[in-house]
């Protein structure tokens, strides 16, 4: 029983979290303006698991804690190639933000900007090219990247969907 707890703790420790944005937001109430904070967070284990979360609270630390718990609820698994890239080009959308992800040559690194770069790095992708289109909203770009990564398919999945062998897919 002790070993299970230790293993569970080790699994929890390999999650890395990064705060993408902290914004001070206000709500106008009868007595004036009420200040609160909104934190956008990304968590990942650099092994193909990634999540984006958002938290709001009256202090920054509380907003970050809420963002981490929200991100853990929205974790997705992504397929990585042996060269730590994605299997095929993909397009992702969230609101007005659109993103194009393309696999890149080994050694080229993560060519992306803003929240997209943070999401891709925490997912464990090392060779990729990304372009943000439309909006430059931080949260929507992170979610568009997550949408694109969630729609990725491996060659084996495609072959299974078409009811053919993997060798026949390459012909």
PANUGU-657347 format. One line per 3 residues: for each residue x, y, z of N, C-alpha, C. Coordinates in nm, 3 decimals. Example, Ala and Ser with C-alpha at 12.3 -4.5 7.8 and 13.67 -1.06 7.14 Angstrom:
REM residues 2
1.319 -0.569 0.780 1.230 -0.450 0.780 1.320 -0.330 0.780 ~ 1.285 -0.225 0.708 1.367 -0.106 0.714 1.290 0.003 0.787 $
//
This chain:
REM residues 171
0.082 -0.119 0.000 0.000 0.000 0.000 0.086 0.126 0.000 ~ 0.195 0.125 0.069 0.285 0.240 0.073 0.345 0.264 -0.066 ~ 0.380 0.157 -0.135 0.440 0.170 -0.267 0.346 0.239 -0.365 $
0.216 0.208 -0.357 0.119 0.271 -0.446 0.115 0.421 -0.424 ~ 0.120 0.465 -0.299 0.117 0.608 -0.270 0.243 0.676 -0.323 ~ 0.358 0.610 -0.308 0.482 0.669 -0.358 0.478 0.682 -0.509 $
0.428 0.582 -0.578 0.420 0.586 -0.724 0.324 0.697 -0.766 ~ 0.212 0.709 -0.694 0.115 0.812 -0.727 0.178 0.950 -0.712 ~ 0.254 0.971 -0.604 0.320 1.099 -0.583 0.423 1.127 -0.691 $
0.496 1.024 -0.735 0.594 1.043 -0.842 0.525 1.086 -0.971 ~ 0.407 1.027 -0.999 0.333 1.064 -1.119 0.287 1.209 -1.112 ~ 0.245 1.252 -0.994 0.199 1.389 -0.978 0.315 1.488 -0.988 $
0.433 1.450 -0.946 0.547 1.541 -0.946 0.600 1.571 -1.085 ~ 0.575 1.484 -1.185 0.632 1.510 -1.316 0.547 1.605 -1.399 ~ 0.436 1.655 -1.344 0.357 1.755 -1.413 0.422 1.891 -1.397 $
0.438 1.959 -1.509 0.496 2.092 -1.506 0.386 2.191 -1.537 ~ 0.381 2.300 -1.464 0.277 2.400 -1.489 0.339 2.535 -1.519 ~ 0.278 2.606 -1.612 0.325 2.740 -1.647 0.207 2.834 -1.652 $
0.224 2.950 -1.592 0.121 3.053 -1.596 0.141 3.131 -1.726 ~ 0.040 3.129 -1.812 0.048 3.197 -1.941 0.013 3.344 -1.925 ~ -0.090 3.371 -1.844 -0.136 3.508 -1.831 -0.206 3.528 -1.697 $
-0.182 3.642 -1.635 -0.258 3.683 -1.518 -0.313 3.821 -1.548 ~ -0.446 3.832 -1.544 -0.511 3.959 -1.575 -0.591 4.008 -1.455 ~ -0.587 4.138 -1.432 -0.670 4.198 -1.328 -0.801 4.239 -1.394 $
-0.910 4.183 -1.344 -1.040 4.214 -1.403 -1.127 4.282 -1.298 ~ -1.221 4.364 -1.342 -1.307 4.437 -1.249 -1.453 4.410 -1.281 ~ -1.533 4.415 -1.176 -1.678 4.401 -1.189 -1.737 4.523 -1.121 $
-1.824 4.593 -1.191 -1.884 4.712 -1.134 -2.006 4.670 -1.052 ~ -2.002 4.703 -0.923 -2.112 4.672 -0.832 -2.164 4.803 -0.772 ~ -2.268 4.791 -0.690 -2.334 4.909 -0.633 -2.236 5.001 -0.559 $
-2.144 4.943 -0.484 -2.050 5.022 -0.405 -1.925 5.067 -0.480 ~ -1.911 5.032 -0.606 -1.792 5.071 -0.683 -1.744 4.956 -0.769 ~ -1.612 4.943 -0.777 -1.554 4.836 -0.860 -1.496 4.726 -0.771 $
-1.524 4.601 -0.808 -1.470 4.487 -0.734 -1.358 4.425 -0.818 ~ -1.237 4.422 -0.762 -1.121 4.368 -0.834 -1.109 4.218 -0.812 ~ -1.071 4.146 -0.919 -1.037 4.004 -0.907 -0.931 3.974 -1.013 $
-0.878 3.852 -1.009 -0.772 3.812 -1.101 -0.811 3.689 -1.179 ~ -0.771 3.687 -1.307 -0.795 3.571 -1.393 -0.660 3.517 -1.436 ~ -0.637 3.388 -1.412 -0.510 3.324 -1.448 -0.536 3.215 -1.552 $
-0.457 3.219 -1.660 -0.461 3.114 -1.762 -0.337 3.029 -1.743 ~ -0.357 2.897 -1.726 -0.246 2.805 -1.698 -0.242 2.691 -1.797 ~ -0.121 2.639 -1.819 -0.102 2.520 -1.900 -0.024 2.421 -1.815 $
-0.072 2.295 -1.811 0.005 2.190 -1.742 0.034 2.079 -1.843 ~ 0.151 2.019 -1.829 0.190 1.910 -1.918 0.300 1.827 -1.856 ~ 0.317 1.704 -1.908 0.422 1.618 -1.854 0.534 1.594 -1.955 $
0.532 1.664 -2.067 0.632 1.653 -2.174 0.641 1.511 -2.229 ~ 0.532 1.434 -2.215 0.527 1.299 -2.270 0.399 1.277 -2.347 ~ 0.337 1.384 -2.395 0.217 1.372 -2.476 0.088 1.399 -2.402 $
0.094 1.448 -2.279 -0.027 1.485 -2.207 -0.024 1.633 -2.176 ~ -0.136 1.702 -2.204 -0.140 1.847 -2.190 -0.280 1.891 -2.150 ~ -0.289 2.002 -2.075 -0.418 2.058 -2.035 -0.408 2.209 -2.019 $
-0.517 2.278 -2.053 -0.525 2.423 -2.038 -0.638 2.454 -1.942 ~ -0.614 2.542 -1.846 -0.716 2.575 -1.748 -0.721 2.723 -1.718 ~ -0.832 2.765 -1.661 -0.851 2.906 -1.626 -0.908 2.914 -1.486 $
-0.862 3.011 -1.408 -0.911 3.028 -1.272 -0.931 3.174 -1.239 ~ -1.037 3.203 -1.165 -1.064 3.340 -1.122 -1.078 3.342 -0.971 ~ -1.015 3.441 -0.909 -1.025 3.457 -0.763 -0.989 3.600 -0.726 $
-1.010 3.634 -0.599 -0.982 3.769 -0.553 -0.833 3.794 -0.534 ~ -0.752 3.685 -0.528 -0.608 3.701 -0.521 -0.542 3.612 -0.627 ~ -0.419 3.644 -0.663 -0.349 3.573 -0.771 -0.323 3.427 -0.736 $
-0.282 3.399 -0.614 -0.250 3.262 -0.574 -0.373 3.174 -0.582 ~ -0.487 3.225 -0.539 -0.612 3.149 -0.548 -0.652 3.123 -0.692 ~ -0.632 3.223 -0.779 -0.665 3.208 -0.920 -0.576 3.102 -0.986 $
-0.448 3.100 -0.948 -0.354 3.001 -1.003 -0.394 2.860 -0.957 ~ -0.430 2.844 -0.830 -0.472 2.713 -0.778 -0.596 2.662 -0.850 ~ -0.694 2.751 -0.871 -0.815 2.713 -0.943 -0.783 2.678 -1.088 $
-0.689 2.752 -1.148 -0.649 2.724 -1.286 -0.583 2.588 -1.301 ~ -0.502 2.549 -1.203 -0.436 2.418 -1.207 -0.539 2.307 -1.196 ~ -0.634 2.321 -1.104 -0.736 2.215 -1.090 -0.824 2.209 -1.214 $
-0.852 2.322 -1.277 -0.931 2.323 -1.401 -0.854 2.260 -1.516 ~ -0.724 2.286 -1.522 -0.641 2.229 -1.628 -0.631 2.077 -1.614 ~ -0.626 2.027 -1.490 -0.618 1.882 -1.468 -0.746 1.812 -1.513 $
-0.858 1.883 -1.514 -0.984 1.826 -1.562 -0.989 1.817 -1.714 ~ -0.908 1.898 -1.783 -0.913 1.906 -1.928 -0.788 1.849 -1.995 ~ -0.730 1.744 -1.940 -0.607 1.686 -1.995 -0.640 1.598 -2.115 $
-0.559 1.612 -2.221 -0.574 1.527 -2.339 -0.442 1.455 -2.367 ~ -0.449 1.342 -2.435 -0.330 1.268 -2.479 -0.310 1.295 -2.627 ~ -0.185 1.318 -2.666 -0.157 1.342 -2.808 -0.054 1.241 -2.859 $
-0.067 1.200 -2.985 0.031 1.107 -3.041 0.157 1.183 -3.085 ~ 0.273 1.133 -3.043 0.401 1.192 -3.083 0.475 1.093 -3.172 ~ 0.548 1.143 -3.270 0.631 1.057 -3.353 0.762 1.029 -3.279 $
0.844 0.940 -3.334 0.971 0.909 -3.266 1.068 1.026 -3.271 ~ 1.042 1.124 -3.360 1.126 1.243 -3.368 1.067 1.358 -3.287 ~ 0.973 1.326 -3.196 0.906 1.424 -3.109 0.840 1.537 -3.189 $
0.763 1.497 -3.289 0.685 1.590 -3.369 0.543 1.535 -3.377 ~ 0.461 1.594 -3.462 0.324 1.545 -3.481 0.316 1.465 -3.610 ~ 0.221 1.371 -3.622 0.215 1.283 -3.739 0.181 1.353 -3.871 $
0.100 1.459 -3.866 0.056 1.524 -3.990 0.017 1.669 -3.963 ~ 0.008 1.753 -4.069 -0.037 1.891 -4.049 -0.182 1.893 -4.001 ~ -0.216 1.991 -3.920 -0.350 1.998 -3.862 -0.389 2.145 -3.840 $
-0.519 2.169 -3.836 -0.577 2.301 -3.821 -0.666 2.301 -3.698 ~ -0.654 2.400 -3.611 -0.735 2.408 -3.491 -0.806 2.541 -3.478 ~ -0.925 2.539 -3.417 -1.006 2.661 -3.402 -1.062 2.669 -3.261 $
-1.064 2.789 -3.207 -1.134 2.818 -3.082 -1.176 2.963 -3.088 ~ -1.306 2.987 -3.099 -1.355 3.123 -3.113 -1.305 3.181 -3.245 ~ -1.247 3.301 -3.240 -1.194 3.364 -3.361 -1.048 3.325 -3.386 $
-0.988 3.254 -3.290 -0.846 3.215 -3.304 -0.836 3.086 -3.385 ~ -0.749 3.090 -3.485 -0.723 2.972 -3.568 -0.573 2.945 -3.562 ~ -0.536 2.819 -3.574 -0.395 2.783 -3.568 -0.365 2.672 -3.665 $
-0.247 2.682 -3.728 -0.200 2.578 -3.819 -0.075 2.518 -3.756 ~ -0.072 2.384 -3.744 0.044 2.313 -3.691 0.097 2.221 -3.800 ~ 0.228 2.227 -3.825 0.291 2.142 -3.924 0.411 2.072 -3.863 $
0.429 1.942 -3.893 0.550 1.875 -3.844 0.674 1.935 -3.909 ~ 0.783 1.936 -3.838 0.904 2.000 -3.889 1.021 1.902 -3.882 ~ 1.131 1.937 -3.950 1.249 1.852 -3.955 1.315 1.842 -3.818 $
1.385 1.733 -3.795 1.454 1.711 -3.669 1.558 1.820 -3.645 ~ 1.557 1.875 -3.526 1.653 1.979 -3.490 1.605 2.120 -3.518 ~ 1.487 2.137 -3.575 1.439 2.272 -3.607 1.379 2.342 -3.485 $
1.336 2.267 -3.386 1.285 2.326 -3.264 1.138 2.364 -3.275 ~ 1.089 2.433 -3.172 0.950 2.478 -3.169 0.945 2.618 -3.228 ~ 0.887 2.629 -3.347 0.874 2.759 -3.413 0.729 2.802 -3.394 $
0.704 2.877 -3.287 0.570 2.923 -3.253 0.583 3.040 -3.158 ~ 0.474 3.110 -3.138 0.478 3.226 -3.050 0.367 3.224 -2.949 ~ 0.384 3.302 -2.843 0.280 3.322 -2.744 0.244 3.197 -2.667 $
0.114 3.183 -2.639 0.065 3.070 -2.560 0.079 2.939 -2.637 ~ 0.080 2.947 -2.770 0.096 2.827 -2.853 0.230 2.759 -2.823 ~ 0.334 2.836 -2.811 0.468 2.783 -2.783 0.471 2.710 -2.648 $
0.408 2.770 -2.547 0.406 2.710 -2.413 0.332 2.577 -2.416 ~ 0.217 2.573 -2.485 0.138 2.449 -2.494 0.219 2.340 -2.563 ~ 0.284 2.373 -2.674 0.360 2.273 -2.750 0.482 2.222 -2.672 $
0.551 2.312 -2.602 0.669 2.271 -2.526 0.631 2.181 -2.408 ~ 0.523 2.212 -2.338 0.481 2.130 -2.225 0.420 1.997 -2.270 ~ 0.377 1.990 -2.396 0.326 1.863 -2.449 0.441 1.769 -2.483 $
0.563 1.820 -2.493 0.679 1.736 -2.524 0.716 1.737 -2.671 ~ 0.657 1.827 -2.748 0.687 1.837 -2.891 0.814 1.921 -2.907 ~ 0.911 1.869 -2.983 1.039 1.937 -3.000 1.059 1.995 -3.140 $
0.990 1.940 -3.241 1.009 1.983 -3.380 0.874 2.011 -3.443 ~ 0.838 2.140 -3.450 0.707 2.177 -3.504 0.709 2.321 -3.551 ~ 0.623 2.350 -3.647 0.605 2.485 -3.696 0.458 2.521 -3.675 $
0.431 2.638 -3.615 0.294 2.678 -3.586 0.272 2.822 -3.630 ~ 0.149 2.850 -3.676 0.113 2.985 -3.715 -0.023 3.019 -3.658 ~ -0.029 3.131 -3.585 -0.156 3.178 -3.530 -0.223 3.268 -3.633 $
-0.352 3.244 -3.657 -0.428 3.326 -3.751 -0.550 3.383 -3.679 ~ -0.601 3.494 -3.727 -0.721 3.553 -3.666 -0.686 3.628 -3.540 ~ -0.742 3.587 -3.429 -0.728 3.657 -3.302 -0.591 3.634 -3.238 $
-0.548 3.729 -3.157 -0.426 3.708 -3.078 -0.459 3.697 -2.929 ~ -0.582 3.656 -2.900 -0.626 3.632 -2.763 -0.550 3.512 -2.707 ~ -0.487 3.530 -2.592 -0.402 3.427 -2.532 -0.477 3.298 -2.502 $
-0.592 3.308 -2.437 -0.669 3.190 -2.397 -0.722 3.116 -2.521 ~ -0.777 3.190 -2.618 -0.832 3.126 -2.737 -0.723 3.059 -2.821 ~ -0.603 3.117 -2.827 -0.494 3.054 -2.901 -0.448 2.926 -2.832 $
-0.443 2.927 -2.699 -0.407 2.805 -2.626 -0.511 2.696 -2.649 ~ -0.638 2.733 -2.645 -0.745 2.636 -2.668 -0.750 2.588 -2.813 ~ -0.716 2.676 -2.909 -0.711 2.635 -3.050 -0.599 2.534 -3.071 $
-0.486 2.554 -3.003 -0.375 2.460 -3.011 -0.416 2.326 -2.952 ~ -0.486 2.328 -2.840 -0.537 2.206 -2.777 -0.636 2.135 -2.869 ~ -0.721 2.211 -2.936 -0.818 2.155 -3.031 -0.747 2.084 -3.145 $
-0.642 2.148 -3.199 -0.566 2.088 -3.309 -0.497 1.960 -3.263 ~ -0.433 1.963 -3.147 -0.362 1.846 -3.095 -0.459 1.732 -3.063 ~ -0.580 1.767 -3.019 -0.679 1.665 -2.987 -0.730 1.593 -3.112 $
-0.726 1.661 -3.227 -0.774 1.602 -3.353 -0.668 1.524 -3.429 ~ -0.546 1.516 -3.374 -0.439 1.440 -3.440 -0.471 1.292 -3.440 ~ -0.432 1.224 -3.549 -0.454 1.080 -3.562 -0.324 1.013 -3.604 $
-0.303 0.893 -3.552 -0.186 0.816 -3.593 -0.218 0.742 -3.723 ~ -0.115 0.691 -3.790 -0.136 0.615 -3.913 -0.212 0.486 -3.884 ~ -0.187 0.427 -3.767 -0.256 0.304 -3.728 -0.406 0.329 -3.708 $
-0.442 0.441 -3.647 -0.583 0.475 -3.628 -0.653 0.495 -3.762 ~ -0.587 0.561 -3.856 -0.644 0.584 -3.988 -0.664 0.452 -4.062 ~ -0.566 0.364 -4.054 -0.577 0.232 -4.119 -0.691 0.152 -4.057 $
-0.706 0.155 -3.926 -0.815 0.084 -3.859 -0.952 0.139 -3.900 ~ -0.964 0.272 -3.912 -1.091 0.333 -3.952 -1.130 0.294 -4.095 ~ -1.031 0.276 -4.180 -1.057 0.239 -4.320 -1.064 0.088 -4.341 $
-1.046 0.011 -4.233 -1.046 -0.135 -4.238 -0.942 -0.192 -4.336 ~ -0.824 -0.133 -4.335 -0.713 -0.183 -4.417 -0.591 -0.199 -4.328 ~ -0.490 -0.269 -4.379 -0.367 -0.287 -4.302 -0.280 -0.162 -4.313 $
-0.188 -0.150 -4.220 -0.098 -0.034 -4.220 -0.009 -0.035 -4.344 ~ 0.032 -0.153 -4.389 0.116 -0.165 -4.510 0.039 -0.118 -4.634 ~ -0.090 -0.151 -4.639 -0.173 -0.112 -4.755 -0.195 0.039 -4.758 $
-0.191 0.102 -4.642 -0.209 0.249 -4.634 -0.092 0.321 -4.701 ~ 0.029 0.263 -4.693 0.147 0.328 -4.750 0.159 0.308 -4.902 ~ 0.079 0.215 -4.961 0.091 0.188 -5.105 0.025 0.295 -5.188 $
//
